[in-house]
């Protein structure tokens, strides 16, 4: 999804605006034995934060066993009966090696499994598939159960527009257990489950998440998202992947839903598990959802990313695509080939991280090209940057040709630019680099006029926050992301930009501004229909219920907020008028980037909270 860390608890005032995703404020192990503490923010405000009790953090052997279990590897399969996973030591920081012992209560342990190693790319996915997780300390049984299912989901490639594999797996899973499945023409899936522990004639509750994930990796990662399972790495209190996006956005929703249906202790009304496709590339699945496959009118979206937060509204969005013909001519004689590279940028989510001031590699590349074309006679061949419309670009590169005698001067100029940019982005991107790397001489380059128009366009396009909300402190109201740059084989520069706003008139105005800038540069521009903002309903009966359950079950009033990101709730609500909706989820940091990670201590309380919400419907 898209959710960021909250602008915490302003003494009960609503709405609370999420403006950034912060690191966990939990104390180190052993720092507190109570379930709640207060932590001091730099601004001086204080807020309650749940910390796991010591009993939740220890293995059966107590503190000594807890210490002995650190830096261990473990893997799990979805539990069958009363089966527990034991921990076995593995080499530090080896995310692809390890063994596991599975112990049945009251019986001797089975022999340890051989090292798993790197999975064969041709290996099929199915029930029982598993990968090792390295490092960290033991967790409670609930977290283990949820992560066992998440591990299964992570074994199946599921980039946006490639959800067929995970959908087939879920259909087979449901059929094996006798659950009804329904689908629509675009590939959305519903798994219908009967009530458990309460009346069967109650209206079904919809639990909703999306099947796809953003597929990003570091430049050195060999991962093939079309074939390889995600390698999961336990890093203290966090679960991350090996140099790729983790896919907890939104695989954790799938895992929690499957854990719920296999939880014998979970009482619930009839359920409809709604899994949509292609959320990350424009909410396509929700936009084209056939509402007839749903029966319920209450929806729990599990695509928010901060424990203790209830999301009740989100921004709308549009995408404006630009195409600029660069013109082509043979590379003049006497020029040397090179690449202008931007790297070391942290990136992030283009909605919830847009206010942080993080560098955008495409914006930095535009500045670098402005420098080398105007002062060092460089000719541009191709420009590439970014990977997704909803991610802040982390890497960008341009292939250029420039006079051989001027290569050294151009390299020094870019080194100076790097130092300047590191000062500008000292807090957010201190390791960014802009460099000139020797390369092959391109066979053709853009015309001088085409290159000038391209550089002018990229420098002029806006990026970042356009306006903060004047009504809700800390909420980004409107923003633009300079998302991706591509030069195709015919010499056309294609630029993707993403606009967001919680005020639809401002959204349309910003999209129009971006298109006008493009046309002034001689480019073509088109804007899609976009998706609507989700307007908050503070009189929602579901919100009242969820707040009461949160206080009763978790002992704290939840933060209620609107986010500057797109959720499917607004689109689904428009398809089914009268739908009562709310969104929540465990804490996820830096989605849409290889730094994405799931905060493990947040999994159990969120899962327990979801169960308590469902159980509350037995009360009327």
Secondary structure, 3 states (H helix, E strand, C coil): CCCCCECCCCCCCCCEEECCCCCCCCCCCCCCCCCEEEEECCCCCEEEEECCCHHHHCECCHHHHHHHCCCEEECCCCCCCCEEEECEECCCCCCCCCCCEEEECCCCCCCCCCCCCCCCCCCCCCCCCCCCEECCCCCCHHHHHHHHHHHHHHCCCCECCCCHHHHHHHHHHHHHCCCEEEECCCCCEEEEECCECCCCCCCCEEEEEECCECCCECCCCCCCCCCCCCCEEEECCEEEECCECCCHHHHHHHHHHHHHHCCCCCCECCEEEEEECCCCCCCHHHHCCCHHHCCCCEEEECCCCCCCEEEEEECEEEEEEEEEECCCEECCCCEEEEEEEEECCCCEECCCCHHHCCCCHHHHHHHHHHHHHHHCCCEEEEEEECCCCCEECCCEEEEEEEEHHHHHHHHHHHHHHHHHHHHHCCCCCCCCEEEEEECCCCCEECCHHHHHHHHHHHHHCCCEEEEECCCCCCCEEEEEEEEEEEECCCCEEEEEEEEEECCHHHHHHHHHHHHHHHHHCCCEEEECCCECCECCCCCCHHHHHHHHHHHHHHCCCCEEEEECCCCHHHHHHHHCCCCEEEECCCCEECCCCCCCEEECHHHHHHHHHHHHHHHHHHHC
